[in-house]
Amino acid sequence: MTTHEHPHTISIADYNANKSFIDEQAIWSVINNAANPSAEQVRQVLAKAKQCQGLSIEETAILLQNQHQQLDEELFAVAREIKNTIYGNRIVLFAPLYVSNHCANSCSYCGFNADNHQLKRKTLNHEEIEKEVAILEAMGHKRILAVYGEHPRNNVTAIVDSIRTMYSVKDNKGGEIRRINVNCAPMSTDDFKTLKTAAIGTYQCFQETYHQPTYESVHLKGKKKDYLYRLYAMHRAMEAGIDDVGIGALFGLYDHRFELLAMLKHVEELETVCGIGPHTISFPRIEPAHGSAISEKPPYEIDDACFKRIVAITRLAVPYTGLIMSTRESAALRKELLELGVSQISAGSRTSPGGYQDSEHEQYDAEQFSLGDHRAMDDIIYELVTESNAIPSFCTGCYRKGRTGDHFIGLAKQQFIGKFCQPNALITFKEYLNDYASEKTSVAGNALIESELAAMSPARERNVRICLAKTDSGERDIYL
């Protein structure tokens, strides 16, 4: 067994896909038992969290129900400390590429739902995909999240073909997409094996809500009505050999305390059965979507203060998992969330098929949801550098070196992954500065690189400077 394979062989016999591992009564019991925790209880949990070993469901419930407002700052401080300890100050950048908004499901919160007859439906052909990818490469992107509606035309063969098209596009500066993550409907194990042949990165699928009665009430028709089939999607993906998976809940459909604790039960289940938890967790919040009444007034609306606590608490509960924040949220809030544990953000996003080719016209009648951050990629990077002292990272080195799955998590738990992340982030950022950055971003970015080099040991600084010099001379895709 190599170091990046699963710890044991996954078999259908290892799990019972006919029974939910989300015990609603048990979760509510945990929530009720942790009601109105004392300041001492909260601080005890925060002290444990500093050890970077994660938190139990019960401990997480205590933080979720903290009533002592002054302890929020202590919570946020611990989240910053953990994030910096494990990941340092680098922020991974990516962009979604919506290939198709054709969908056979009727989900009451989503603009793509099959009953939204006002939506302009489109599935990109290979030429259109090439054009979208070329635009993303011209921005400087190296990672794509390919997004597909659940529809017969978006079968696994079509998805694999589209991914291969994305990987084939190169620009005249040596730009290319080096990692494609996929957000699509759950598949059978055999179809997941086919998906893996496309050299995908992370397979991402959100349960939306873990509360089964709510799930059944908002999913009105289509295959997505099957709660258990979706719940066990990651088991099947891992069984097929996809060792990086991403989960999430759509906050606003049900009580956020239940959703977060249930999501952590999902993490525990994957660790127990599959030998490893999710590579990433996402935090979509319901945003207004064309043709969706429920999206205009979510049943369990989450304000910004509560949302910040959710992100920070998740960083404490699962310290080694990447936390993703999309452009659903405003620029100001995303900046705050970066400090509370977020390690990956989308930049310059469009949420409709063909949206990058028609970037001057907001396609409200074709997009999945409304964006909160409309800034251009270079503006986001400039702010990361000048206001957050963060290294924008386009690194994909871990995937080429086999540092995925339990190998990646093992390095993270040893607090060793940062020794690869920081140098690789600097090298890929240098690529961006040389090839795509505006003048002001180039000046600010190179100054940040020099300050990061100055803080390194002499040996590491020497090695990184060699890689940076190669980048300056025209070499690309250098990684450690």
N, C-alpha and C positions, 0 to 999 in steps of 0.2 A: 504493500500500500504506500503510495507516495504521500507526501505531507499535505497535499491539497485535495486529496480524495475524502469522501465521507468516512467518518469513523467506523461505520458498519454498513452492510448492504441493507438498503431499504426494501421492504417487501410489503405488498398489499396486506399481508397477514399482520404487519406491525400496527395497523390502525383499522378502526371500524368506521368506515365512511358513512354508515347508516345511522350514526349517533353523534350528536353535537358534543364537542368537548367544552362548549361554552355553557356553563351551568348558571342560568339566570338567578336562581334562588341563592346559590352560594355566593355569587358576586354581590348581590344586594345585602346579604348577611355581613360580608366583609365591610361594605360601605357603612352599614348601620352600626357595626361594632366600633368603627373608627370615628364616629360622629363627635364633633366638638373636642378635638384633641387639645391637650394642654400645651403650653409653650415648651415645656420640658420634653414632652413626647416628640414634638416636631424637631427640636434641636438634637435629640438622640438619633433620629432618622438622618438628619443632615450630617451628623458626625460620621455615621456609618457610610453614607454615600461618598464621603471624601476618600474612602479607601478604594474607590473605583471597582467595586465588586458587584455593583448592581443592588437592587432592592426587591424585596418580596412584594406580593400583591397587597398584603396587609400594611406594610410600611408605606407603599405608594398611596394607599387610601388615606393614611394619616396626613400626608402632604397635601393631597387633593382637598381635604376638608379643613385645612388650617384657617382659623378665623383671626389670627393675630397678624394684622396688616404689616407690622414692622418686621415680621419674619420673612416676608416676601423678598426683601433685599438680601437677606442671608441665603435664601433659596437661590436667588439669581447669582449671587457670588459663588456659590458652590458649583452651579451649572457652568459658569465661565471657567472656573478652575479645572473641572473635569474635562471640558472640551479642549482647553489649551494643553492639558497634560497628555491627552491621547492623540489629538489631531494637530496641535499647534495652531498657528494663525492662518493656515491655508484654507481657502474656500473653493470647492470644485464648482465649475460652471458647465452648464449643459443647455440644450434647447429642445423643446418638444417639436416633433414633426408629425402633424396630423395627416395621415394618409387617407383616411376615409371617415366620413360622418354618417355613412349608411349604417343603420342599426335596426335590428328586429325586436329589440326590447322596448317596453314602455315603462320607463323609470320617471316618476313624477318630478324629480328634482333636476333632471338633465335636459339640456337643449337638444340633444341628439335623439330623444325618445321617439319611438316609431309613430306615435300619435301626433307629433308636432308637424302638421302638414304645411306650416309656414316656413319651415327650414329648407334652405337650398341644399340639396343632397349632392355630394360629390365624392368620388373615389379617384385618387390621382393615378394616371397611367405612368409608365416608366419614364417617358420624356418629362412629364410634369414633376415627378419625383427628382429627377436629375437636376432640374432647374431650382427646386426648393433647396436641395443639398448644396448646390453651387452658391446660392445666396448665403446659406449658413456658414459655409467655409469662408466666404468673403468677409464675414463678420469676425472670423477667427475661431469658430467653434470646432471642437474635436470630438465632442460627445453629442449623441442624439438620443432622445427618447421617442421611439416610433409608436404612434398611437393609432389604434384601429377600433372602429365600432364593431359590435357583435352582429355579424350578418353573413349569410352564406357566401357572398362574394369575397369576404375576408377570411377565407379558410387558410389552413396552415401552409398550403402550397403557395398561395398568393402572397402571404406574409413573408415567407422565406425568399421568394423571388424579389419582392420589393426591398428587402434588407440587402440582398446581394447587389441590387442596383445602387443603393446608398453607399455601400462600401467601394463601389467602382469609380465614384466621382472624385477627380483630383483637380486642383486648380493650378495656375501657372506659377504659384509661389511655393508649391510643394504641399499645399494644404490638403487635408484629407480627413475623413471621419474615421476615427480609430476605435471607437466603441459605440455600439448601438444597443441600448436597453430597449425593452419592448413592454408596452402596456396594451394588452389585448385580452379577449375573453378567455376564461378557463378552458383547458383542453383535456383530452384523454392523455394517458401516459404515453401512448404511441405517438400522438401528435406532438407532444412536448419533446420527444426524442427527435422528431423531424425538425422542430424549431431549433433545437440545439445545434443542428448541422449548419445553421446559418452564422455560427460564431457570435451569437448574441452575448451581451453582458448579463445584466440583471433582468429577470422576468418580474414584472410588476403587476399586481392586481389587488385592488382594494375591496374589502368586504362591504364597504359603504357604511353599514350599521351591523354591529354584532348582536343587536337585540332582535331576536327572530320575529316577534309580533310586528315590530316596526318595519323590519325588512319586508315582510309579506304585504304590509299595507302600502309601501311605496313602490314595489315592483309588481306591476299590474299584469304584464304578459311577457312572453318570451322565455328563453332558456334561463335568463337571469333570475327568474322566479324561484329557482331551485337553490335554496339557502345552503344546503349541505354540499352540493356540488361545488359551489363557489368557495365554501369554507375549507374544503380539502384540496383546493387547486395547488397550493404550495407543496403539499405532500406528493402529489403526482408529478409536479415539476422536478422536485428533488429526486424522486424515484427514477425519473428519466435522465438524471445526470446534470441538471441545471443547478449548480451549487450556490448561486447568488440569487436571492429572491427579495422582493420588496413588498411590504404590506402597508396598510393605512386604513383609516376610517374617515368618513365624510362628516366632520363635526357640524352639528346643527340639526341632525335628524332625530337624535335621542340624547338623553342625559350624558354629558361629557364624562362624568365620573365612571359610569358604567362602560362607556365606549373605551376609555383608556385602560381600565382594568381588564376588560375582555380582550383588548388587543395584546396586553401583556400575557394573558393566558394563551393566546395564539403563539406568542414567542416561546413560552414554556413548552407548549405542545410540540412545536417544531424541534426544539432542543432535545426533548425526550425521545421522540420518534425518529427524527431525521438526523439527529446528532449535531445540529447547528441551527441557530435562529436566523432571522432575516438579516440581509446585508444592509437594507435601508428601511426606514419608516417615514411615511409622508403624512402631512397634516393639512389636507384640503379642507377648507371651510366653505360652506354653501355660499355661492355668489350668484347674483341675478343671472338668469339664463333665458334667452329668447324662447317664449312659448311654455315656460314653467312657472305656474303660480306659486308653488311651494317655495321656490328659490327666492321669491321677492320677500317672503316673510317666513323664515325657517321656524319650525315648531319649537326648537330648543336653541334659540339664537345665542351665539357665543360672542361676548364683547372682547375688546382687545386685551384688557387686563387679565381676564380668564384665559384667553388664548396664550398669552405669554407664560402663564403658570403651567399650562398643559405642556408646552414645549420644554420648559426648564425641568419639570418633573420627569418627563420622558428621558431627558439626557441623564438624570441621576439614576433612573430605573434600569436603563440599558446603555451603559456608558460606551460600549464598543460598537454600537450600531450607527450607521450614517443617518443623519436626520435631514430631510429634504423640505425646502420651502419654495413654492412656485410663485409665479407672478400674479396669482390671485390676489396676493396681499399688496398693500401700498408700499412705496419705496421707504417711507419713514418707519413703518412697522417692521419691514424686512431687515432694516438696519439694526433695530433693537433685537430681533430674534437671532441674528448672527451671533450676538454676544451671549445668547442664552442656550447655545448648544447646536444650532443649525450648522451643518458642514457642507451642504450642497444647495445651490440655488439655480433656477433657470434664469436666462437673460435674453432680452430682445424677443420674447416669445410671441407667437400667434397661435390661436386655438381653433383655426378652421383650415380645412384642406386647401392648399394653395395660398394661404395667408401671407407667406413671405413674398410671393410674387406680386401681391396686391397690397403691400404694406401701407400705402398712403390712404387706403380706404378701409376703415374698420368694418369687417364683415359680420355685423351683429346678427344677420339672418343666416349665418352659416357656422358660427362658432359655438363651442360647447358651453362656455361661461364667460362672464365679463372679466377683463383684466384689471388689476389694481395698480400695476407698475408698468407704465408704457415707455419707459426710458430705453434709449438705444444701448446696445451692448457696451460700446466704448464709454458711455457716461456711467454705467453701472461699475465698470472696472475702475474708472477714475475715482469714484467715490469710495470703493473698497480700499484703494491704496491710500488716499489722502485723508479719509475720515475714520476708517476702521482699522488702518494699519494691517490689512489682510493681504495675503498673497493669492491673487487669482490663479487657480490651478486648472490646467487642461490635461493633467497627467492621466495616462492610461497604462503606465508601466506595470502595475501589479498584475494586470490581466495577461500581458504578454509573458510575464515571468512566472505565471502560475500561482500568484499570491491571491487566491480567491477562496471562497468557502471557509472551511475551518482553518486553513493555513493563514488567511488574512486575520481572522478573529484571534487566532493564537498569537500572532505577532502584536495585535492590538492589546491583548490582555497582558502581554509582557511589556507594554508601553514602548515597543520597538518599531512599530509601523511608521511613526513620525520620522525615523531616521531615513526612510525612503521617501516619505511624503514631502518633506521640506525641500530637499535637493531637486526632486523631480518637478515639484511645483515651480521652483525658480527657473529651471531649464525650459519648461513649457511656457512659462510666462515670458521668458526672453524671446521665444519664438513669436509670441503674439506681439510683443513690443516692436520687434524687427519687421514684421510682415504686415500688421493690420492696424496698429495703434495710431491715434491722433498724436500730434506733436506734444500737447500738454500731458497726455497720458504716458507717452514715451519718457518724457523728462521725469515725471513723478514715479513711474514704474522702475526706471533704472536707479533712481535714488533709493527706492525701497530695497532693491536687490543688493545694493552696496551695503546698506545698513544691516541686512540679514547676513551677508557674508562676514561682516566685521564681528558679528557675535558668535561665529563658528570657531571650532577648534582649528588650529593651523592646518592639520592634515585634511579635514573635511573641506575647509575653504579652498585648499589647493585643488582637490579633486573636482569640486563644483566649478571652480574657475576654468579648469581645463574643458569641462563640458560646455560652459558658456562661450568660451573662445571658439570651440567647434561650431556652435550655433551661429555665432557672428560670422564665421567663415562660410556659412551656407548649409551645413549639415542640419538635418531635421530628424525628429523622432528619436532623440537621445534619451535614454532612461537608465536608472540604476536598479 
